[in-house]
Amino acid sequence: MTGETTLLPSLYRALEPVTPERHGTLRLRDAGYGFAAELAAVPVAQEEMAVAGRHHPVVFTAEAPHMPVAIMGLTPGRNPHVGPDGSWPEGLYIPAYLRRYPFFLARLRDGAEDMALCLDPTAAQLSGEGEPLFEAGKPAPALDKAFAFTRDLERAMQRTRTMCEALNTLGLLQPAAVQFQRDGQPTKIEGFRAIQKEAFSRLDGAQLTELRDKGYLEAVYAHLFSMAELPKMAAIAA
């Protein structure tokens, strides 16, 4: 998988299956969030939308299945929350997608059912310092913890995909845009989707009950409330 950059998810420069033969001497350390300095939008799972939406605007991608992302900033290729030293503002929510790095769960072959824990060998988090990934050829606690977190996030993303497909089937996810002034000139940010309030208000009782029973309503309201952060972000950008 190394070098197949067109197939790699955001942030990752390469992916290798974790093995004691290749990574037995590596250690995991806290190297900050400099790797996310150019990520203006970060994927979020359904379960974290409520807390993420209190800190960041949460919208849906333009491409199907229209997965939710937390907007970090309105300048493409720039995450204003990441400091020059890779620091992240204290108290500001950090999406699980960033906390998972440099690990990722991936299928090693097309059509394979089993997924393997992989890592980005270029990550600054991996070095000769910190907690070992392996001890005597066996996974160390740091690697076990990384695997559990990565597995749980992958399952959460699968549930999120199901939710987004349901919302789209109901016609709720519509193209959206935000406009603001920058340097005295009108600027428009588009290319994402949002839940249209009018379409949401037209849902009947049975549809609302189904959204409630599936646990989707909390995510819907979190998204709608978070949209109030977009004008604030636009004002800061201006």
C-alpha positions as CSV (number, residue, x, y, z in Angstrom):
1,M,0.0,0.0,0.0
2,T,3.0,2.3,0.4
3,G,3.2,4.9,-2.3
4,E,-0.4,4.5,-3.6
5,T,-1.2,8.1,-2.7
6,T,-4.3,8.2,-4.9
7,L,-5.9,5.6,-2.6
8,L,-4.8,7.0,0.7
9,P,-7.1,8.7,3.1
10,S,-6.6,12.4,4.1
11,L,-3.4,13.0,6.2
12,Y,-1.7,9.7,5.3
13,R,1.4,9.7,3.1
14,A,1.8,5.9,3.1
15,L,0.3,2.9,4.9
16,E,1.9,-0.3,6.0
17,P,0.4,-3.3,7.9
18,V,1.8,-3.3,11.4
19,T,4.1,-6.3,12.0
20,P,6.8,-7.0,14.6
21,E,9.3,-7.8,11.8
22,R,9.0,-4.3,10.3
23,H,8.0,-2.2,13.3
24,G,9.3,-4.1,16.3
25,T,11.7,-1.3,17.3
26,L,9.3,1.6,16.8
27,R,7.9,3.7,19.7
28,L,4.8,5.9,19.8
29,R,5.2,9.5,21.1
30,D,3.2,12.7,21.3
31,A,4.4,14.8,18.4
32,G,1.5,17.3,18.3
33,Y,-0.9,18.0,15.5
34,G,1.4,19.5,12.9
35,F,0.3,16.7,10.5
36,A,-3.1,18.4,10.4
37,A,-2.0,21.9,9.7
38,E,-3.3,21.8,6.1
39,L,-6.5,20.0,6.8
40,A,-9.4,22.6,6.6
41,A,-12.1,19.9,7.2
42,V,-11.9,16.8,9.4
43,P,-14.2,13.8,9.1
44,V,-16.3,13.1,12.2
45,A,-18.4,10.2,13.3
46,Q,-22.1,10.3,14.1
47,E,-21.4,9.7,17.8
48,E,-19.1,12.7,18.1
49,M,-21.2,15.2,16.2
50,A,-22.9,16.5,19.4
51,V,-19.6,17.5,21.0
52,A,-17.8,18.5,17.8
53,G,-20.7,20.7,16.8
54,R,-20.2,22.8,20.0
55,H,-16.7,23.8,18.8
56,H,-16.8,23.5,15.0
57,P,-19.4,23.9,12.2
58,V,-20.3,20.4,11.0
59,V,-21.4,20.0,7.4
60,F,-21.7,17.1,5.0
61,T,-19.4,16.4,2.0
62,A,-20.7,17.1,-1.5
63,E,-19.9,13.6,-2.6
64,A,-22.1,10.6,-1.7
65,P,-22.6,9.2,0.9
66,H,-22.2,12.8,2.2
67,M,-20.2,12.1,5.3
68,P,-20.1,14.7,8.1
69,V,-16.9,16.8,8.5
70,A,-16.0,19.4,11.1
71,I,-14.9,22.7,9.5
72,M,-11.6,23.9,10.9
73,G,-11.3,27.1,8.8
74,L,-12.6,28.7,5.6
75,T,-9.2,29.0,3.9
76,P,-8.5,25.8,1.8
77,G,-5.4,24.0,2.8
78,R,-5.1,25.6,6.2
79,N,-6.1,24.6,9.7
80,P,-5.9,27.8,11.9
81,H,-6.1,25.8,15.1
82,V,-2.7,24.1,14.6
83,G,0.1,26.2,16.1
84,P,3.6,26.6,14.5
85,D,4.8,24.1,17.1
86,G,2.0,21.6,16.3
87,S,0.0,22.6,19.4
88,W,-3.8,22.4,19.6
89,P,-5.8,25.0,21.6
90,E,-6.6,23.7,25.1
91,G,-10.3,22.9,25.5
92,L,-11.0,22.8,21.7
93,Y,-12.5,19.5,20.6
94,I,-10.1,17.2,18.7
95,P,-11.9,14.9,16.2
96,A,-11.3,11.2,16.6
97,Y,-10.0,11.1,13.1
98,L,-7.0,13.2,14.2
99,R,-6.5,11.3,17.5
100,R,-6.3,8.0,15.6
101,Y,-3.3,9.1,13.5
102,P,-0.9,7.5,12.5
103,F,-2.9,4.3,12.6
104,F,-5.6,3.2,10.2
105,L,-7.7,0.1,9.7
106,A,-7.6,-1.1,6.0
107,R,-8.3,-4.0,3.8
108,L,-5.1,-5.4,2.4
109,R,-6.7,-6.8,-0.8
110,D,-9.8,-5.8,-2.8
111,G,-12.8,-7.8,-1.7
112,A,-11.1,-9.0,1.5
113,E,-13.4,-9.1,4.6
114,D,-10.7,-8.9,7.2
115,M,-9.1,-5.5,8.0
116,A,-5.6,-5.1,9.3
117,L,-4.1,-2.4,11.5
118,C,-1.8,-0.2,9.4
119,L,0.4,2.8,10.2
120,D,1.9,5.7,8.3
121,P,5.6,5.1,8.6
122,T,6.4,8.8,7.8
123,A,4.5,10.0,10.9
124,A,6.5,12.1,13.5
125,Q,4.7,10.2,16.2
126,L,6.7,7.1,15.3
127,S,10.4,7.2,16.4
128,G,12.8,5.7,18.8
129,E,11.2,7.5,21.8
130,G,8.0,7.0,23.7
131,E,6.0,3.8,24.3
132,P,7.0,0.7,22.4
133,L,4.7,-0.9,19.9
134,F,6.0,-4.3,20.6
135,E,7.6,-6.1,23.5
136,A,9.3,-9.4,22.9
137,G,7.6,-9.6,19.6
138,K,4.2,-9.2,21.0
139,P,1.9,-6.2,20.8
140,A,2.6,-3.8,23.7
141,P,-0.2,-1.9,25.6
142,A,0.3,1.2,23.4
143,L,-0.4,-0.9,20.2
144,D,-3.4,-2.7,21.8
145,K,-4.9,0.7,22.7
146,A,-4.3,2.0,19.2
147,F,-5.9,-1.0,17.6
148,A,-9.0,-0.8,19.9
149,F,-9.4,2.9,19.2
150,T,-8.9,2.5,15.5
151,R,-11.4,-0.5,15.3
152,D,-14.0,1.4,17.3
153,L,-13.7,4.5,15.0
154,E,-14.0,2.4,11.9
155,R,-17.2,0.8,13.2
156,A,-18.5,4.3,14.1
157,M,-17.8,5.5,10.6
158,Q,-19.7,2.6,9.1
159,R,-22.7,3.5,11.3
160,T,-22.3,7.1,10.2
161,R,-22.4,6.1,6.5
162,T,-25.6,4.3,7.1
163,M,-27.1,7.4,8.8
164,C,-26.0,9.7,6.0
165,E,-27.6,7.4,3.4
166,A,-30.8,7.5,5.3
167,L,-30.8,11.3,5.6
168,N,-30.1,11.6,1.9
169,T,-32.9,9.2,1.0
170,L,-35.2,11.5,2.9
171,G,-34.0,14.4,0.7
172,L,-32.6,16.3,3.7
173,L,-29.0,16.8,2.5
174,Q,-29.0,19.7,0.0
175,P,-26.2,21.7,-1.6
176,A,-25.3,24.7,0.6
177,A,-22.9,27.7,0.7
178,V,-21.7,30.4,3.0
179,Q,-20.9,34.0,1.8
180,F,-18.8,36.6,3.6
181,Q,-16.6,39.6,2.9
182,R,-12.8,39.2,2.7
183,D,-10.6,42.2,2.0
184,G,-13.8,44.1,0.9
185,Q,-14.6,41.5,-1.7
186,P,-17.5,39.0,-1.5
187,T,-16.3,35.4,-1.0
188,K,-18.4,32.3,-1.3
189,I,-17.6,28.9,0.2
190,E,-19.6,26.1,-1.4
191,G,-19.1,22.5,-2.3
192,F,-20.8,20.9,0.7
193,R,-24.2,19.8,1.8
194,A,-26.4,20.7,4.8
195,I,-29.7,19.6,6.2
196,Q,-32.4,21.8,4.7
197,K,-34.6,23.0,7.5
198,E,-37.7,23.3,5.2
199,A,-37.2,19.6,4.2
200,F,-36.7,18.6,7.8
201,S,-39.9,20.4,8.9
202,R,-41.9,18.5,6.2
203,L,-41.0,15.1,7.7
204,D,-44.1,13.2,9.0
205,G,-44.4,11.6,12.4
206,A,-43.4,8.2,11.2
207,Q,-40.2,9.5,9.6
208,L,-39.3,11.5,12.7
209,T,-39.9,8.5,14.9
210,E,-37.7,6.4,12.7
211,L,-34.9,9.0,12.9
212,R,-35.3,9.1,16.7
213,D,-35.4,5.3,17.2
214,K,-32.2,5.0,15.1
215,G,-30.4,7.6,17.1
216,Y,-30.1,10.0,14.2
217,L,-32.0,13.0,15.6
218,E,-29.2,14.0,18.0
219,A,-26.8,14.2,15.1
220,V,-29.3,16.2,13.0
221,Y,-29.8,18.8,15.7
222,A,-26.1,18.9,16.4
223,H,-25.4,19.7,12.8
224,L,-28.2,22.4,12.6
225,F,-27.0,24.1,15.8
226,S,-23.4,24.0,14.7
227,M,-24.2,25.9,11.5
228,A,-24.4,29.1,13.6
229,E,-20.6,28.9,13.9
230,L,-20.2,29.4,10.2
231,P,-21.0,33.2,10.2
232,K,-18.7,33.6,13.2
233,M,-15.9,31.8,11.3
234,A,-16.6,33.9,8.3
235,A,-16.3,37.1,10.4
236,I,-12.9,35.9,11.7
237,A,-11.7,35.0,8.2
238,A,-12.7,38.5,7.0
